[in-house]
Amino acid sequence: MSKFGLYGKFIVEEGKREAFVDLLLEAAESMQDLDDCEIYLVNTSDDEPNSVFVYEVWSNEQAHQESLSLEGAQTLISRAKPMITGMERISSGKVKGGKGL
């Protein structure tokens, strides 16, 4: 097994974290029927009140890239952009296995 994993961090405007989380959870819901998206987890940290972390596992990197061009994804991205003040790709790589896959 060699799947594509991505761990990213979004920094959002003060007081916008929960609204941003709601958008990402909406995105996760819209991916329920995408077989190529195997895991999409949205996380927050008490230590970073303006940050939201997303962990994704895809069948391959191309499937992830293609998902970003879907109409639903583009709509959510346009709604989210005004809240984002920074982004960081913490890590990406090949998922080898484990619980949940």
Secondary structure as UniProt FT lines:
FT   STRAND          3..12
FT   TURN            14..15
FT   HELIX           17..30
FT   TURN            31..33
FT   TURN            35..36
FT   STRAND          37..45
FT   TURN            46..47
FT   STRAND          48..58
FT   HELIX           61..67
FT   TURN            68..69
FT   HELIX           71..80
FT   HELIX           81..83
FT   STRAND          84..95
FT   TURN            99..100
//
